[in-house]
Structure formats: C-alpha cells, structure tokens
C-alpha cells in the first residue's frame, strides 16, 4: 500500500513540477525574431508566480473533486492540501535559486563542472525525496480510508497509468500491436 502511495505522490509531484518549474526572471526580447536578429537566444515563456499559484490551486481542487471524498474523509484533506502547497512552494523556490545561480555562472563565463553538477543533482534528488516523503506522510491517513473506486480515480488523476506512467509512453513496453 505504501508503494502505491509513494508512486501516486511521485506522480503528483511530477505533474505539479510543470507549473512550479520556473518564474520569469529576465525580460524576453520583444519577439523571437528580434532576439535572433540581435544574436540572442529567444527566451521561452515561463509561468508567472500568479500562473503557478492558479495552476496549483486548480490541480489540488481537481484532485479533491475527483476523489469525491466522504464527510469523514474530508476532515483528513487539509493536511494533504497543506503538504501539496508547501512542496509546490519549496520546489518553486529551489528552481528560482537554481536559475539565478546558473545565470550568475553564465555571466561570469564559468564552465560547468561535471562533478559539481553531480553533487547538485544529488542534493536536488534528496530535496525531492524529502518532499515526496512529506506528501506521503500527510496523505497516508486519507489514503487508508479511500475505497477501491477512489484509489482507482486517484491513479487516473495523478496520471499514474497514463502515457508517461511507469515505463514511459507505453508503460514497460506496453501491449504488443500488430
């Protein structure tokens, strides 16, 4: 059961990471063509903090609505919601710090150090693991009360069995066709 919960919360973090991935720290060129003409790389769109907050709110609301919680289960929801929001905020803060550090390195002309990058990735994985544990700990009491239908919907809502679920687009090579 804990494996399922960890997998479900991992999927939630992955899905949530898209919205909390980046804040726009530099003003982009007026148009991609103008940036190219100026010899600059056009800056891609990044969600604003308001965009990220709205998307986080929408995902959390969709999760709660899709589970169709009973009144007793609804009492266990605030802890889950708080953990999801805390993790989304922490991740956004870490990504902003990472982007600022990378930008400073580029401005100073520093070359990427592969060993330092490995250490940074290890630190990031440790932080993500702590986030996942935080969500799992908060969600466990609620998960124990879900019926089979709610557990099934949870997997769907978290895209656990979707195209990017375990094993990639076809999930562990998927069904053979042809």
GROMACS elastic network, one bead per residue, 0.5 to 0.9 nm:
[ bonds ]
;  ai    aj funct       b0    kb
    1     4     6  0.51855   500
    1     5     6  0.63102   500
    1     6     6  0.86540   500
    1   143     6  0.89789   500
    1   144     6  0.86227   500
    2     6     6  0.59937   500
    2     7     6  0.84000   500
    2   136     6  0.82227   500
    2   140     6  0.79915   500
    3     6     6  0.50975   500
    3     7     6  0.60270   500
    3     8     6  0.84459   500
    4     7     6  0.50471   500
    4     8     6  0.59818   500
    4     9     6  0.85061   500
    4   155     6  0.88998   500
    5     8     6  0.50168   500
    5     9     6  0.60494   500
    5    10     6  0.83768   500
    5   136     6  0.63800   500
    5   139     6  0.78355   500
    5   140     6  0.72346   500
    5   143     6  0.74833   500
    6     9     6  0.51759   500
    6    10     6  0.59505   500
    6    11     6  0.85450   500
    6   132     6  0.71894   500
    6   133     6  0.77586   500
    6   135     6  0.85570   500
    6   136     6  0.60661   500
    7    10     6  0.50256   500
    7    11     6  0.62432   500
    7    12     6  0.86666   500
    7   155     6  0.89705   500
    7   160     6  0.74171   500
    8    11     6  0.51681   500
    8    12     6  0.63214   500
    8    13     6  0.87901   500
    8   136     6  0.87765   500
    8   154     6  0.75087   500
    8   155     6  0.63492   500
    8   158     6  0.63051   500
    8   159     6  0.84058   500
    8   160     6  0.63710   500
    9    13     6  0.61971   500
    9    14     6  0.85493   500
    9   132     6  0.63963   500
    9   133     6  0.86648   500
    9   135     6  0.65085   500
    9   136     6  0.63905   500
    9   139     6  0.84209   500
    9   158     6  0.78334   500
   10    13     6  0.50985   500
   10    14     6  0.61886   500
   10    15     6  0.85570   500
   10   132     6  0.62650   500
   10   135     6  0.89043   500
   10   136     6  0.89521   500
   10   158     6  0.87404   500
   10   160     6  0.88836   500
   11    14     6  0.50107   500
   11    15     6  0.60335   500
   11    16     6  0.83727   500
   11   155     6  0.86993   500
   11   158     6  0.55614   500
   11   159     6  0.66620   500
   11   160     6  0.60735   500
   11   165     6  0.79940   500
   12    15     6  0.50933   500
   12    16     6  0.59228   500
   12    17     6  0.83807   500
   12    84     6  0.85963   500
   12   157     6  0.86533   500
   12   158     6  0.54586   500
   12   159     6  0.81380   500
   12   160     6  0.87179   500
   13    17     6  0.58448   500
   13    18     6  0.89503   500
   13    84     6  0.82994   500
   13    87     6  0.81790   500
   13    88     6  0.79732   500
   13   128     6  0.85473   500
   13   131     6  0.83786   500
   13   132     6  0.73577   500
   13   135     6  0.89715   500
   14    17     6  0.50964   500
   14    18     6  0.71337   500
   15    18     6  0.60457   500
   15    19     6  0.79029   500
   15    59     6  0.88360   500
   15   158     6  0.73289   500
   15   159     6  0.81285   500
   16    19     6  0.56970   500
   16    20     6  0.64555   500
   16    21     6  0.84370   500
   16    55     6  0.84108   500
   16    56     6  0.69196   500
   16    59     6  0.78020   500
   16    84     6  0.88722   500
   16    88     6  0.68907   500
   17    20     6  0.50103   500
   17    21     6  0.54232   500
   17    88     6  0.73263   500
   17    91     6  0.74954   500
   17    92     6  0.82191   500
   18    21     6  0.52208   500
   18    22     6  0.82858   500
   18    52     6  0.87971   500
   19    22     6  0.75639   500
   19    47     6  0.69776   500
   19    51     6  0.76357   500
   19    52     6  0.50378   500
   19    53     6  0.81754   500
   19    55     6  0.63052   500
   19    56     6  0.70237   500
   19    88     6  0.86443   500
   19    92     6  0.87195   500
   20    23     6  0.79793   500
   20    47     6  0.79967   500
   20    49     6  0.81833   500
   20    51     6  0.89657   500
   20    52     6  0.55588   500
   20    53     6  0.82041   500
   20    55     6  0.86711   500
   20    56     6  0.80161   500
   20    88     6  0.62374   500
   20    89     6  0.75042   500
   20    91     6  0.66725   500
   20    93     6  0.87620   500
   20    95     6  0.81161   500
   21    46     6  0.81925   500
   21    47     6  0.81266   500
   21    52     6  0.84599   500
   21    91     6  0.75474   500
   21    92     6  0.60396   500
   21    95     6  0.63106   500
   21    96     6  0.83244   500
   22    25     6  0.87218   500
   22    46     6  0.58429   500
   22    47     6  0.64357   500
   22    48     6  0.77030   500
   22    49     6  0.84428   500
   22    52     6  0.86100   500
   22    92     6  0.66815   500
   22    95     6  0.63346   500
   22    96     6  0.65068   500
   22    99     6  0.82149   500
   23    46     6  0.58661   500
   23    47     6  0.58932   500
   23    48     6  0.53013   500
   23    49     6  0.62587   500
   23    52     6  0.85453   500
   23    92     6  0.79255   500
   23    95     6  0.83899   500
   23    96     6  0.66848   500
   24    27     6  0.74403   500
   24    28     6  0.86713   500
   24    45     6  0.76520   500
   24    46     6  0.54791   500
   24    47     6  0.69132   500
   24    48     6  0.63088   500
   24    49     6  0.86210   500
   25    96     6  0.84141   500
   25    99     6  0.86091   500
   25   100     6  0.82721   500
   26    43     6  0.86076   500
   27    30     6  0.87299   500
   27    43     6  0.84060   500
   28    31     6  0.78522   500
   28    32     6  0.85543   500
   28    35     6  0.81893   500
   28    42     6  0.70803   500
   28    43     6  0.54273   500
   28    44     6  0.78860   500
   28    45     6  0.84677   500
   29    32     6  0.67036   500
   29    33     6  0.86877   500
   29    34     6  0.65230   500
   29    35     6  0.53638   500
   29    40     6  0.84631   500
   29    42     6  0.67362   500
   29    43     6  0.71743   500
   30    33     6  0.84025   500
   30    34     6  0.64216   500
   30    35     6  0.73675   500
   31    34     6  0.51193   500
   31    35     6  0.63587   500
   31    36     6  0.87318   500
   31    42     6  0.76521   500
   32    35     6  0.51229   500
   32    36     6  0.62878   500
   32    37     6  0.87162   500
   32    41     6  0.80099   500
   32    43     6  0.74633   500
   32    44     6  0.87393   500
   33    36     6  0.51148   500
   33    37     6  0.61989   500
   33    38     6  0.86666   500
   33    42     6  0.77514   500
   34    37     6  0.50854   500
   34    38     6  0.62292   500
   34    39     6  0.86998   500
   34    40     6  0.84530   500
   34    42     6  0.82099   500
   35    38     6  0.51569   500
   35    39     6  0.63633   500
   35    41     6  0.60869   500
   35    42     6  0.51974   500
   35    43     6  0.81709   500
   36    39     6  0.50356   500
   36    40     6  0.53355   500
   36    41     6  0.61132   500
   36    42     6  0.64912   500
   37    40     6  0.73514   500
   38    41     6  0.86962   500
   40    43     6  0.86383   500
   43    46     6  0.87628   500
   47    50     6  0.78138   500
   47    51     6  0.54114   500
   47    52     6  0.61540   500
   48    52     6  0.62249   500
   48    53     6  0.85799   500
   49    52     6  0.50562   500
   49    53     6  0.61127   500
   49    54     6  0.85770   500
   49    92     6  0.88401   500
   50    53     6  0.50771   500
   50    54     6  0.61165   500
   50    55     6  0.85681   500
   51    54     6  0.51516   500
   51    55     6  0.61175   500
   51    56     6  0.85130   500
   52    55     6  0.51393   500
   52    56     6  0.60232   500
   52    57     6  0.85099   500
   52    88     6  0.89473   500
   52    92     6  0.87804   500
   53    56     6  0.51028   500
   53    57     6  0.60996   500
   53    58     6  0.85635   500
   53    88     6  0.89610   500
   53    89     6  0.89364   500
   54    57     6  0.50892   500
   54    58     6  0.61320   500
   54    59     6  0.86696   500
   55    59     6  0.61289   500
   55    60     6  0.85625   500
   56    59     6  0.51999   500
   56    60     6  0.61548   500
   56    61     6  0.85017   500
   56    84     6  0.86866   500
   56    85     6  0.75094   500
   56    88     6  0.75783   500
   57    60     6  0.52801   500
   57    61     6  0.60521   500
   57    62     6  0.85041   500
   57    85     6  0.85537   500
   58    61     6  0.51211   500
   58    62     6  0.59938   500
   58    63     6  0.85235   500
   59    62     6  0.50646   500
   59    63     6  0.61063   500
   59    64     6  0.86514   500
   60    63     6  0.51094   500
   60    64     6  0.62621   500
   60    65     6  0.85767   500
   60    81     6  0.70058   500
   60    84     6  0.78374   500
   60    85     6  0.85747   500
   61    64     6  0.51960   500
   61    65     6  0.59979   500
   61    66     6  0.83696   500
   62    65     6  0.51123   500
   62    66     6  0.58157   500
   62    67     6  0.84673   500
   62   157     6  0.79990   500
   63    66     6  0.52181   500
   63    67     6  0.62629   500
   63    68     6  0.89477   500
   63   154     6  0.74477   500
   63   157     6  0.63726   500
   63   158     6  0.80328   500
   64    67     6  0.53496   500
   64    68     6  0.67155   500
   64    69     6  0.71046   500
   64    74     6  0.88127   500
   64    77     6  0.80130   500
   64    81     6  0.89714   500
   65    68     6  0.54027   500
   65    69     6  0.75463   500
   66    69     6  0.83389   500
   66   150     6  0.81877   500
   66   153     6  0.68618   500
   66   154     6  0.76497   500
   66   157     6  0.72676   500
   67   146     6  0.85036   500
   67   149     6  0.86056   500
   67   150     6  0.54127   500
   67   151     6  0.80639   500
   67   153     6  0.64359   500
   67   154     6  0.65539   500
   67   157     6  0.86186   500
   68   150     6  0.74538   500
   69    72     6  0.78465   500
   69    73     6  0.55000   500
   69    74     6  0.56320   500
   69    77     6  0.86618   500
   69   146     6  0.81597   500
   69   150     6  0.82654   500
   70    73     6  0.50614   500
   70    74     6  0.59565   500
   70    75     6  0.88156   500
   71    75     6  0.66882   500
   72    75     6  0.55234   500
   72    76     6  0.73648   500
   72   145     6  0.88666   500
   73    76     6  0.53430   500
   73    77     6  0.67644   500
   73   142     6  0.63067   500
   73   145     6  0.68236   500
   73   146     6  0.78472   500
   74    77     6  0.51483   500
   74    78     6  0.78534   500
   74   142     6  0.85407   500
   75    78     6  0.69759   500
   75    79     6  0.89064   500
   75   142     6  0.88761   500
   76    79     6  0.63637   500
   76    80     6  0.73688   500
   76   138     6  0.88958   500
   76   139     6  0.83213   500
   76   141     6  0.70886   500
   76   142     6  0.56510   500
   77    80     6  0.52631   500
   77    81     6  0.62010   500
   77    82     6  0.86520   500
   77   138     6  0.89262   500
   77   139     6  0.80699   500
   77   142     6  0.69611   500
   78    81     6  0.50517   500
   78    82     6  0.60182   500
   78    83     6  0.85452   500
   79    82     6  0.51666   500
   79    83     6  0.62127   500
   79    84     6  0.86563   500
   79   135     6  0.89952   500
   79   138     6  0.56992   500
   79   139     6  0.74408   500
   80    83     6  0.51873   500
   80    84     6  0.61975   500
   80    85     6  0.86654   500
   80   135     6  0.67157   500
   80   136     6  0.86278   500
   80   137     6  0.86937   500
   80   138     6  0.51301   500
   80   139     6  0.52734   500
   80   140     6  0.88614   500
   80   142     6  0.80695   500
   81    84     6  0.50976   500
   81    85     6  0.61579   500
   81    86     6  0.85351   500
   81   135     6  0.89870   500
   81   138     6  0.86268   500
   81   139     6  0.89100   500
   82    85     6  0.51786   500
   82    86     6  0.60317   500
   82    87     6  0.85206   500
   82   138     6  0.85537   500
   83    86     6  0.51062   500
   83    87     6  0.60615   500
   83    88     6  0.85340   500
   83   131     6  0.84777   500
   83   134     6  0.65619   500
   83   135     6  0.55106   500
   83   136     6  0.89936   500
   83   137     6  0.89770   500
   83   138     6  0.65099   500
   83   139     6  0.85136   500
   84    87     6  0.52595   500
   84    88     6  0.61686   500
   84    89     6  0.86850   500
   84   131     6  0.88754   500
   84   134     6  0.86872   500
   84   135     6  0.64289   500
   84   138     6  0.89715   500
   85    88     6  0.51050   500
   85    89     6  0.61846   500
   85    90     6  0.85705   500
   86    89     6  0.51931   500
   86    90     6  0.60825   500
   86    91     6  0.85242   500
   86   131     6  0.87615   500
   87    90     6  0.50632   500
   87    91     6  0.60041   500
   87    92     6  0.85189   500
   87   128     6  0.88265   500
   87   131     6  0.58371   500
   87   132     6  0.83470   500
   87   134     6  0.80626   500
   87   135     6  0.78564   500
   88    91     6  0.52006   500
   88    92     6  0.61919   500
   88    93     6  0.86640   500
   89    92     6  0.51364   500
   89    93     6  0.61882   500
   89    94     6  0.86515   500
   90    93     6  0.50947   500
   90    94     6  0.61842   500
   90    95     6  0.86352   500
   90   131     6  0.85686   500
   91    94     6  0.50655   500
   91    95     6  0.61341   500
   91    96     6  0.85837   500
   91   127     6  0.86655   500
   91   128     6  0.81301   500
   91   131     6  0.86308   500
   92    95     6  0.51267   500
   92    96     6  0.61569   500
   92    97     6  0.86537   500
   93    96     6  0.51514   500
   93    97     6  0.62589   500
   93    98     6  0.86047   500
   94    97     6  0.51483   500
   94    98     6  0.61031   500
   94    99     6  0.86466   500
   94   124     6  0.85323   500
   95    99     6  0.61026   500
   95   100     6  0.85413   500
   96    99     6  0.51750   500
   96   100     6  0.61669   500
   96   101     6  0.86061   500
   97   100     6  0.51219   500
   97   101     6  0.61398   500
   97   102     6  0.86076   500
   98   101     6  0.51610   500
   98   102     6  0.61613   500
   98   103     6  0.85621   500
   99   102     6  0.50958   500
   99   103     6  0.60256   500
   99   104     6  0.85539   500
  100   103     6  0.50914   500
  100   104     6  0.61703   500
  100   105     6  0.86290   500
  101   104     6  0.51492   500
  101   105     6  0.62236   500
  101   106     6  0.87047   500
  102   105     6  0.50409   500
  102   106     6  0.62056   500
  102   107     6  0.86455   500
  103   106     6  0.51116   500
  103   107     6  0.61745   500
  103   108     6  0.86467   500
  104   107     6  0.51111   500
  104   108     6  0.62378   500
  104   109     6  0.85801   500
  104   110     6  0.86455   500
  105   108     6  0.51901   500
  105   109     6  0.61492   500
  105   110     6  0.51276   500
  105   111     6  0.76841   500
  105   112     6  0.83299   500
  106   110     6  0.59306   500
  106   111     6  0.78098   500
  107   110     6  0.76794   500
  110   113     6  0.86653   500
  112   115     6  0.88982   500
  112   116     6  0.79486   500
  112   117     6  0.73344   500
  113   116     6  0.53099   500
  113   117     6  0.61427   500
  113   118     6  0.87448   500
  114   118     6  0.62036   500
  114   119     6  0.86872   500
  115   118     6  0.51055   500
  115   119     6  0.63524   500
  115   120     6  0.86479   500
  116   119     6  0.50565   500
  116   120     6  0.61103   500
  116   121     6  0.85750   500
  117   121     6  0.60724   500
  117   122     6  0.84995   500
  118   121     6  0.50973   500
  118   122     6  0.61288   500
  118   123     6  0.86133   500
  119   122     6  0.50100   500
  119   123     6  0.61928   500
  119   124     6  0.85962   500
  120   123     6  0.50426   500
  120   124     6  0.61583   500
  120   125     6  0.86118   500
  121   125     6  0.60997   500
  121   126     6  0.85373   500
  122   125     6  0.50583   500
  122   126     6  0.61872   500
  122   127     6  0.86681   500
  123   126     6  0.50418   500
  123   127     6  0.62680   500
  123   128     6  0.86796   500
  124   127     6  0.50604   500
  124   128     6  0.61761   500
  124   129     6  0.85210   500
  125   128     6  0.50054   500
  125   129     6  0.59987   500
  125   130     6  0.85610   500
  126   129     6  0.50203   500
  126   130     6  0.62498   500
  126   131     6  0.86567   500
  127   130     6  0.51174   500
  127   131     6  0.62550   500
  127   132     6  0.86681   500
  128   132     6  0.61058   500
  128   133     6  0.85692   500
  129   132     6  0.50419   500
  129   133     6  0.61817   500
  129   134     6  0.85779   500
  130   133     6  0.50793   500
  130   134     6  0.61412   500
  130   135     6  0.87451   500
  131   134     6  0.50230   500
  131   135     6  0.63463   500
  131   136     6  0.85947   500
  132   135     6  0.52222   500
  132   136     6  0.60807   500
  132   137     6  0.85457   500
  133   137     6  0.59571   500
  133   138     6  0.84641   500
  134   137     6  0.52468   500
  134   138     6  0.62400   500
  134   139     6  0.85884   500
  135   138     6  0.51052   500
  135   139     6  0.59244   500
  135   140     6  0.84251   500
  136   139     6  0.50794   500
  136   140     6  0.58356   500
  137   140     6  0.55109   500
  137   141     6  0.79395   500
  138   141     6  0.70354   500
  138   142     6  0.80248   500
  139   142     6  0.54008   500
  139   143     6  0.59441   500
  139   144     6  0.86700   500
  140   144     6  0.61690   500
  140   145     6  0.88944   500
  141   144     6  0.54170   500
  141   145     6  0.69654   500
  142   145     6  0.54016   500
  142   146     6  0.67083   500
  143   146     6  0.52808   500
  143   147     6  0.86806   500
  143   151     6  0.77100   500
  144   147     6  0.83905   500
  146   149     6  0.78729   500
  146   150     6  0.56051   500
  146   151     6  0.61111   500
  147   150     6  0.53120   500
  147   151     6  0.62497   500
  147   152     6  0.86894   500
  148   151     6  0.50491   500
  148   152     6  0.61404   500
  148   153     6  0.86300   500
  149   152     6  0.50925   500
  149   153     6  0.62178   500
  149   154     6  0.85547   500
  150   153     6  0.50092   500
  150   154     6  0.60034   500
  150   155     6  0.87052   500
  151   155     6  0.64492   500
  151   156     6  0.88080   500
  152   155     6  0.53170   500
  152   156     6  0.64997   500
  152   157     6  0.87212   500
  153   157     6  0.59323   500
  153   158     6  0.84221   500
  154   157     6  0.50237   500
  154   158     6  0.60425   500
  154   159     6  0.83912   500
  154   160     6  0.83757   500
  155   158     6  0.51776   500
  155   159     6  0.59852   500
  155   161     6  0.65901   500
  155   162     6  0.87638   500
  156   160     6  0.61000   500
  156   161     6  0.64637   500
  156   162     6  0.71615   500
  157   160     6  0.76899   500
  158   161     6  0.82817   500
  158   162     6  0.84921   500
  159   163     6  0.77752   500
  159   164     6  0.74957   500
  159   165     6  0.64690   500
  160   163     6  0.86311   500
  160   164     6  0.78399   500
  160   166     6  0.71863   500
  161   164     6  0.76070   500
  161   166     6  0.71067   500
  161   171     6  0.77065   500
  162   165     6  0.50365   500
  162   166     6  0.84341   500
  162   169     6  0.79211   500
  162   170     6  0.87702   500
  162   171     6  0.81738   500
  163   166     6  0.86244   500
  163   168     6  0.67865   500
  163   170     6  0.63263   500
  163   171     6  0.70961   500
  164   167     6  0.75847   500
  164   170     6  0.77196   500
  164   171     6  0.73210   500
  165   168     6  0.58596   500
  165   169     6  0.70232   500
  165   170     6  0.81829   500
  165   171     6  0.60326   500
  166   169     6  0.83130   500
  166   170     6  0.84983   500
  166   171     6  0.51662   500
  166   172     6  0.65860   500
  167   170     6  0.67387   500
  167   173     6  0.67860   500
  167   174     6  0.83569   500
  168   172     6  0.66613   500
  168   173     6  0.77220   500
  168   174     6  0.89600   500
  169   172     6  0.83337   500
  169   173     6  0.80054   500
  169   174     6  0.81105   500
  170   173     6  0.50974   500
  170   175     6  0.74859   500
  171   174     6  0.50764   500
  171   175     6  0.86839   500
  172   175     6  0.88786   500
  173   176     6  0.79028   500
